């Protein structure tokens, strides 16, 4: 499912028939933007029943180039992390 299909699915909900497609798309875009900005600041975003978005730090390490076998340095970096909620795990 992509963003366009997500907006369509939201509009199929009987309680949200008052929303236009443009309003639903704006809602999805705003929600994703708020999550990204919050995680970037180091805040966790928890959506009960869905999961938690957070910021994770990956330490620097030594890797191996698979084609040459040469050891290379891999820099430390910060990445987004998602941990699914208990209800979602049980549903799967």
KEFI-565472 format. One record per residue: x, y negated, z of N, C-alpha, C in turn. Coordinates in nm, 2 decimals, decimal comma, always signed. Layout:
<doza n_px="X" n_py="Y" n_pz="Z" ca_px="X" ca_py="Y" ca_pz="Z" c_px="X" c_py="Y" c_pz="Z"/>
...
***
This chain:
<doza n_px="+0,09" n_py="+0,12" n_pz="+0,00" ca_px="+0,00" ca_py="+0,00" ca_pz="+0,00" c_px="+0,09" c_py="-0,12" c_pz="+0,00"/>
<doza n_px="+0,06" n_py="-0,22" n_pz="-0,09" ca_px="+0,14" ca_py="-0,34" ca_pz="-0,09" c_px="+0,05" c_py="-0,45" c_pz="-0,03"/>
<doza n_px="+0,11" n_py="-0,57" n_pz="-0,03" ca_px="+0,04" ca_py="-0,68" ca_pz="+0,04" c_px="-0,10" c_py="-0,71" c_pz="-0,03"/>
<doza n_px="-0,10" n_py="-0,71" n_pz="-0,16" ca_px="-0,23" ca_py="-0,73" ca_pz="-0,23" c_px="-0,33" c_py="-0,63" c_pz="-0,19"/>
<doza n_px="-0,29" n_py="-0,50" n_pz="-0,18" ca_px="-0,39" ca_py="-0,40" ca_pz="-0,14" c_px="-0,43" c_py="-0,41" c_pz="+0,00"/>
<doza n_px="-0,34" n_py="-0,46" n_pz="+0,09" ca_px="-0,37" ca_py="-0,48" ca_pz="+0,23" c_px="-0,48" c_py="-0,59" c_pz="+0,24"/>
<doza n_px="-0,46" n_py="-0,70" n_pz="+0,16" ca_px="-0,56" ca_py="-0,80" ca_pz="+0,16" c_px="-0,70" c_py="-0,75" c_pz="+0,12"/>
<doza n_px="-0,70" n_py="-0,67" n_pz="+0,01" ca_px="-0,82" ca_py="-0,61" ca_pz="-0,04" c_px="-0,89" c_py="-0,52" c_pz="+0,07"/>
<doza n_px="-0,81" n_py="-0,44" n_pz="+0,14" ca_px="-0,86" ca_py="-0,36" ca_pz="+0,25" c_px="-0,92" c_py="-0,44" c_pz="+0,36"/>
<doza n_px="-0,86" n_py="-0,55" n_pz="+0,39" ca_px="-0,91" ca_py="-0,64" ca_pz="+0,50" c_px="-1,05" c_py="-0,69" c_pz="+0,46"/>
<doza n_px="-1,06" n_py="-0,73" n_pz="+0,33" ca_px="-1,18" ca_py="-0,78" ca_pz="+0,28" c_px="-1,30" c_py="-0,68" c_pz="+0,28"/>
<doza n_px="-1,27" n_py="-0,55" n_pz="+0,28" ca_px="-1,37" ca_py="-0,45" ca_pz="+0,28" c_px="-1,44" c_py="-0,43" c_pz="+0,41"/>
<doza n_px="-1,37" n_py="-0,49" n_pz="+0,52" ca_px="-1,43" ca_py="-0,48" ca_pz="+0,66" c_px="-1,56" c_py="-0,56" c_pz="+0,66"/>
<doza n_px="-1,67" n_py="-0,50" n_pz="+0,70" ca_px="-1,80" ca_py="-0,57" ca_pz="+0,70" c_px="-1,80" c_py="-0,69" c_pz="+0,79"/>
<doza n_px="-1,72" n_py="-0,70" n_pz="+0,90" ca_px="-1,72" ca_py="-0,81" ca_pz="+0,99" c_px="-1,64" c_py="-0,93" c_pz="+0,93"/>
<doza n_px="-1,56" n_py="-0,91" n_pz="+0,82" ca_px="-1,48" ca_py="-1,01" ca_pz="+0,77" c_px="-1,53" c_py="-1,06" c_pz="+0,63"/>
<doza n_px="-1,65" n_py="-1,03" n_pz="+0,60" ca_px="-1,70" ca_py="-1,07" ca_pz="+0,47" c_px="-1,71" c_py="-1,22" c_pz="+0,45"/>
<doza n_px="-1,70" n_py="-1,30" n_pz="+0,55" ca_px="-1,70" ca_py="-1,44" ca_pz="+0,54" c_px="-1,57" c_py="-1,50" c_pz="+0,49"/>
<doza n_px="-1,46" n_py="-1,42" n_pz="+0,49" ca_px="-1,33" ca_py="-1,46" ca_pz="+0,44" c_px="-1,32" c_py="-1,45" c_pz="+0,29"/>
<doza n_px="-1,26" n_py="-1,55" n_pz="+0,23" ca_px="-1,23" ca_py="-1,54" ca_pz="+0,09" c_px="-1,10" c_py="-1,46" c_pz="+0,07"/>
<doza n_px="-1,07" n_py="-1,42" n_pz="-0,05" ca_px="-0,94" ca_py="-1,35" ca_pz="-0,07" c_px="-0,82" c_py="-1,44" c_pz="-0,04"/>
<doza n_px="-0,84" n_py="-1,57" n_pz="-0,07" ca_px="-0,73" ca_py="-1,66" ca_pz="-0,05" c_px="-0,70" c_py="-1,68" c_pz="+0,11"/>
<doza n_px="-0,81" n_py="-1,68" n_pz="+0,18" ca_px="-0,80" ca_py="-1,69" ca_pz="+0,33" c_px="-0,74" c_py="-1,57" c_pz="+0,39"/>
<doza n_px="-0,78" n_py="-1,45" n_pz="+0,34" ca_px="-0,72" ca_py="-1,32" ca_pz="+0,39" c_px="-0,57" c_py="-1,31" c_pz="+0,36"/>
<doza n_px="-0,54" n_py="-1,36" n_pz="+0,23" ca_px="-0,40" ca_py="-1,35" ca_pz="+0,20" c_px="-0,31" c_py="-1,45" c_pz="+0,28"/>
<doza n_px="-0,37" n_py="-1,57" n_pz="+0,31" ca_px="-0,30" ca_py="-1,67" ca_pz="+0,40" c_px="-0,29" c_py="-1,61" c_pz="+0,54"/>
<doza n_px="-0,39" n_py="-1,54" n_pz="+0,59" ca_px="-0,38" ca_py="-1,48" ca_pz="+0,72" c_px="-0,27" c_py="-1,38" c_pz="+0,73"/>
<doza n_px="-0,26" n_py="-1,29" n_pz="+0,63" ca_px="-0,16" ca_py="-1,18" ca_pz="+0,63" c_px="-0,02" c_py="-1,25" c_pz="+0,62"/>
<doza n_px="+0,00" n_py="-1,35" n_pz="+0,53" ca_px="+0,13" ca_py="-1,42" ca_pz="+0,51" c_px="+0,17" c_py="-1,49" c_pz="+0,64"/>
<doza n_px="+0,07" n_py="-1,55" n_pz="+0,71" ca_px="+0,10" ca_py="-1,62" ca_pz="+0,83" c_px="+0,14" c_py="-1,52" c_pz="+0,94"/>
<doza n_px="+0,07" n_py="-1,41" n_pz="+0,95" ca_px="+0,10" ca_py="-1,31" ca_pz="+1,06" c_px="+0,24" c_py="-1,26" c_pz="+1,04"/>
<doza n_px="+0,27" n_py="-1,22" n_pz="+0,92" ca_px="+0,41" ca_py="-1,17" ca_pz="+0,89" c_px="+0,52" c_py="-1,27" c_pz="+0,92"/>
<doza n_px="+0,49" n_py="-1,40" n_pz="+0,88" ca_px="+0,59" ca_py="-1,50" ca_pz="+0,91" c_px="+0,61" c_py="-1,52" c_pz="+1,06"/>
<doza n_px="+0,50" n_py="-1,52" n_pz="+1,14" ca_px="+0,51" ca_py="-1,54" ca_pz="+1,28" c_px="+0,59" c_py="-1,42" c_pz="+1,34"/>
<doza n_px="+0,57" n_py="-1,30" n_pz="+1,30" ca_px="+0,64" ca_py="-1,18" ca_pz="+1,34" c_px="+0,79" c_py="-1,20" c_pz="+1,31"/>
<doza n_px="+0,82" n_py="-1,23" n_pz="+1,19" ca_px="+0,96" ca_py="-1,25" ca_pz="+1,15" c_px="+1,03" c_py="-1,36" c_pz="+1,23"/>
<doza n_px="+0,97" n_py="-1,47" n_pz="+1,24" ca_px="+1,03" ca_py="-1,58" ca_pz="+1,32" c_px="+1,05" c_py="-1,55" c_pz="+1,47"/>
<doza n_px="+0,95" n_py="-1,48" n_pz="+1,52" ca_px="+0,96" ca_py="-1,44" ca_pz="+1,67" c_px="+1,08" c_py="-1,34" c_pz="+1,69"/>
<doza n_px="+1,09" n_py="-1,24" n_pz="+1,60" ca_px="+1,19" ca_py="-1,14" ca_pz="+1,62" c_px="+1,33" c_py="-1,21" c_pz="+1,59"/>
<doza n_px="+1,34" n_py="-1,30" n_pz="+1,50" ca_px="+1,46" ca_py="-1,37" ca_pz="+1,47" c_px="+1,51" c_py="-1,45" c_pz="+1,59"/>
<doza n_px="+1,42" n_py="-1,50" n_pz="+1,67" ca_px="+1,45" ca_py="-1,57" ca_pz="+1,80" c_px="+1,49" c_py="-1,48" c_pz="+1,91"/>
<doza n_px="+1,47" n_py="-1,35" n_pz="+1,89" ca_px="+1,50" ca_py="-1,25" ca_pz="+1,99" c_px="+1,39" c_py="-1,20" c_pz="+2,07"/>
<doza n_px="+1,27" n_py="-1,25" n_pz="+2,03" ca_px="+1,15" ca_py="-1,21" ca_pz="+2,11" c_px="+1,09" c_py="-1,08" c_pz="+2,05"/>
<doza n_px="+1,05" n_py="-0,99" n_pz="+2,13" ca_px="+0,98" ca_py="-0,87" ca_pz="+2,09" c_px="+0,83" c_py="-0,90" c_pz="+2,06"/>
<doza n_px="+0,78" n_py="-0,84" n_pz="+1,95" ca_px="+0,64" ca_py="-0,86" ca_pz="+1,92" c_px="+0,57" c_py="-0,73" c_pz="+1,93"/>
<doza n_px="+0,48" n_py="-0,71" n_pz="+2,03" ca_px="+0,41" ca_py="-0,59" ca_pz="+2,06" c_px="+0,27" c_py="-0,60" c_pz="+2,02"/>
<doza n_px="+0,23" n_py="-0,51" n_pz="+1,93" ca_px="+0,09" ca_py="-0,50" ca_pz="+1,89" c_px="+0,04" c_py="-0,37" c_pz="+1,95"/>
<doza n_px="-0,04" n_py="-0,38" n_pz="+2,06" ca_px="-0,09" ca_py="-0,26" ca_pz="+2,13" c_px="-0,16" c_py="-0,16" c_pz="+2,03"/>
<doza n_px="-0,13" n_py="-0,04" n_pz="+2,03" ca_px="-0,19" ca_py="+0,06" ca_pz="+1,95" c_px="-0,12" c_py="+0,07" c_pz="+1,81"/>
<doza n_px="-0,03" n_py="-0,02" n_pz="+1,78" ca_px="+0,04" ca_py="-0,02" ca_pz="+1,65" c_px="+0,19" c_py="+0,00" c_pz="+1,67"/>
<doza n_px="+0,26" n_py="-0,09" n_pz="+1,74" ca_px="+0,40" ca_py="-0,08" ca_pz="+1,77" c_px="+0,47" c_py="-0,21" c_pz="+1,81"/>
<doza n_px="+0,60" n_py="-0,20" n_pz="+1,82" ca_px="+0,68" ca_py="-0,32" ca_pz="+1,86" c_px="+0,79" c_py="-0,35" c_pz="+1,76"/>
<doza n_px="+0,79" n_py="-0,48" n_pz="+1,73" ca_px="+0,90" ca_py="-0,53" ca_pz="+1,64" c_px="+1,00" c_py="-0,59" c_pz="+1,73"/>
<doza n_px="+1,13" n_py="-0,56" n_pz="+1,71" ca_px="+1,23" ca_py="-0,62" ca_pz="+1,79" c_px="+1,36" c_py="-0,64" c_pz="+1,71"/>
<doza n_px="+1,46" n_py="-0,70" n_pz="+1,77" ca_px="+1,59" ca_py="-0,73" ca_pz="+1,71" c_px="+1,69" c_py="-0,63" c_pz="+1,77"/>
<doza n_px="+1,77" n_py="-0,57" n_pz="+1,68" ca_px="+1,87" ca_py="-0,47" ca_pz="+1,73" c_px="+2,00" c_py="-0,51" c_pz="+1,68"/>
<doza n_px="+2,10" n_py="-0,49" n_pz="+1,76" ca_px="+2,24" ca_py="-0,52" ca_pz="+1,72" c_px="+2,31" c_py="-0,39" c_pz="+1,69"/>
<doza n_px="+2,37" n_py="-0,39" n_pz="+1,57" ca_px="+2,45" ca_py="-0,27" ca_pz="+1,53" c_px="+2,60" c_py="-0,31" c_pz="+1,55"/>
<doza n_px="+2,67" n_py="-0,23" n_pz="+1,63" ca_px="+2,81" ca_py="-0,26" ca_pz="+1,66" c_px="+2,90" c_py="-0,23" c_pz="+1,53"/>
<doza n_px="+3,02" n_py="-0,30" n_pz="+1,53" ca_px="+3,11" ca_py="-0,28" ca_pz="+1,43" c_px="+3,16" c_py="-0,13" c_pz="+1,44"/>
<doza n_px="+3,20" n_py="-0,07" n_pz="+1,33" ca_px="+3,25" ca_py="+0,06" ca_pz="+1,33" c_px="+3,34" c_py="+0,09" c_pz="+1,21"/>
<doza n_px="+3,40" n_py="+0,21" n_pz="+1,22" ca_px="+3,48" ca_py="+0,25" ca_pz="+1,11" c_px="+3,41" c_py="+0,35" c_pz="+1,03"/>
<doza n_px="+3,40" n_py="+0,33" n_pz="+0,89" ca_px="+3,33" ca_py="+0,43" ca_pz="+0,80" c_px="+3,43" c_py="+0,49" c_pz="+0,71"/>
<doza n_px="+3,38" n_py="+0,58" n_pz="+0,62" ca_px="+3,46" ca_py="+0,64" ca_pz="+0,52" c_px="+3,40" c_py="+0,63" c_pz="+0,39"/>
<doza n_px="+3,47" n_py="+0,58" n_pz="+0,29" ca_px="+3,43" ca_py="+0,57" ca_pz="+0,15" c_px="+3,42" c_py="+0,71" c_pz="+0,10"/>
<doza n_px="+3,30" n_py="+0,76" n_pz="+0,06" ca_px="+3,28" ca_py="+0,90" ca_pz="+0,02" c_px="+3,35" c_py="+0,94" c_pz="-0,11"/>
<doza n_px="+3,38" n_py="+0,84" n_pz="-0,19" ca_px="+3,44" ca_py="+0,88" ca_pz="-0,32" c_px="+3,59" c_py="+0,88" c_pz="-0,31"/>
<doza n_px="+3,65" n_py="+0,80" n_pz="-0,22" ca_px="+3,80" ca_py="+0,80" ca_pz="-0,21" c_px="+3,85" c_py="+0,86" c_pz="-0,07"/>
<doza n_px="+3,76" n_py="+0,87" n_pz="+0,02" ca_px="+3,80" ca_py="+0,92" ca_pz="+0,16" c_px="+3,87" c_py="+0,81" c_pz="+0,24"/>
<doza n_px="+3,88" n_py="+0,69" n_pz="+0,18" ca_px="+3,95" ca_py="+0,58" ca_pz="+0,25" c_px="+3,86" c_py="+0,53" c_pz="+0,37"/>
<doza n_px="+3,93" n_py="+0,50" n_pz="+0,48" ca_px="+3,86" ca_py="+0,45" ca_pz="+0,60" c_px="+3,84" c_py="+0,30" c_pz="+0,58"/>
<doza n_px="+3,72" n_py="+0,25" n_pz="+0,61" ca_px="+3,68" ca_py="+0,11" ca_pz="+0,59" c_px="+3,62" c_py="+0,06" c_pz="+0,72"/>
<doza n_px="+3,64" n_py="-0,07" n_pz="+0,74" ca_px="+3,57" ca_py="-0,14" ca_pz="+0,86" c_px="+3,43" c_py="-0,19" c_pz="+0,81"/>
<doza n_px="+3,34" n_py="-0,16" n_pz="+0,90" ca_px="+3,20" ca_py="-0,20" ca_pz="+0,87" c_px="+3,17" c_py="-0,30" c_pz="+0,98"/>
<doza n_px="+3,13" n_py="-0,43" n_pz="+0,94" ca_px="+3,11" ca_py="-0,54" ca_pz="+1,04" c_px="+2,98" c_py="-0,51" c_pz="+1,12"/>
<doza n_px="+2,98" n_py="-0,57" n_pz="+1,24" ca_px="+2,86" ca_py="-0,57" ca_pz="+1,32" c_px="+2,75" c_py="-0,65" c_pz="+1,26"/>
<doza n_px="+2,63" n_py="-0,62" n_pz="+1,28" ca_px="+2,52" ca_py="-0,69" ca_pz="+1,23" c_px="+2,40" c_py="-0,68" c_pz="+1,31"/>
<doza n_px="+2,30" n_py="-0,77" n_pz="+1,29" ca_px="+2,18" ca_py="-0,77" ca_pz="+1,36" c_px="+2,07" c_py="-0,73" c_pz="+1,26"/>
<doza n_px="+1,98" n_py="-0,64" n_pz="+1,30" ca_px="+1,88" ca_py="-0,59" ca_pz="+1,21" c_px="+1,74" c_py="-0,59" c_pz="+1,28"/>
<doza n_px="+1,64" n_py="-0,60" n_pz="+1,20" ca_px="+1,50" ca_py="-0,58" ca_pz="+1,26" c_px="+1,48" c_py="-0,43" c_pz="+1,30"/>
<doza n_px="+1,40" n_py="-0,41" n_pz="+1,40" ca_px="+1,37" ca_py="-0,27" ca_pz="+1,44" c_px="+1,22" c_py="-0,26" c_pz="+1,47"/>
<doza n_px="+1,16" n_py="-0,15" n_pz="+1,44" ca_px="+1,02" ca_py="-0,12" ca_pz="+1,46" c_px="+1,01" c_py="+0,01" c_pz="+1,54"/>
<doza n_px="+0,94" n_py="+0,01" n_pz="+1,65" ca_px="+0,91" ca_py="+0,13" ca_pz="+1,73" c_px="+0,76" c_py="+0,15" c_pz="+1,73"/>
<doza n_px="+0,71" n_py="+0,25" n_pz="+1,67" ca_px="+0,57" ca_py="+0,28" ca_pz="+1,66" c_px="+0,51" c_py="+0,30" c_pz="+1,80"/>
<doza n_px="+0,38" n_py="+0,26" n_pz="+1,82" ca_px="+0,32" ca_py="+0,28" ca_pz="+1,95" c_px="+0,27" c_py="+0,42" c_pz="+1,97"/>
<doza n_px="+0,24" n_py="+0,45" n_pz="+2,10" ca_px="+0,20" ca_py="+0,59" ca_pz="+2,13" c_px="+0,07" c_py="+0,63" c_pz="+2,05"/>
<doza n_px="-0,02" n_py="+0,54" n_pz="+2,04" ca_px="-0,15" ca_py="+0,58" ca_pz="+1,97" c_px="-0,12" c_py="+0,62" c_pz="+1,82"/>
<doza n_px="-0,03" n_py="+0,54" n_pz="+1,76" ca_px="+0,01" ca_py="+0,57" ca_pz="+1,62" c_px="+0,08" c_py="+0,70" c_pz="+1,61"/>
<doza n_px="+0,17" n_py="+0,72" n_pz="+1,70" ca_px="+0,25" ca_py="+0,85" ca_pz="+1,70" c_px="+0,16" c_py="+0,97" c_pz="+1,71"/>
<doza n_px="+0,06" n_py="+0,96" n_pz="+1,80" ca_px="-0,03" ca_py="+1,07" ca_pz="+1,83" c_px="-0,12" c_py="+1,09" c_pz="+1,71"/>
<doza n_px="-0,16" n_py="+0,98" n_pz="+1,64" ca_px="-0,24" ca_py="+0,99" ca_pz="+1,52" c_px="-0,17" c_py="+1,07" c_pz="+1,40"/>
<doza n_px="-0,04" n_py="+1,05" n_pz="+1,40" ca_px="+0,03" ca_py="+1,12" ca_pz="+1,29" c_px="+0,04" c_py="+1,26" c_pz="+1,32"/>
***
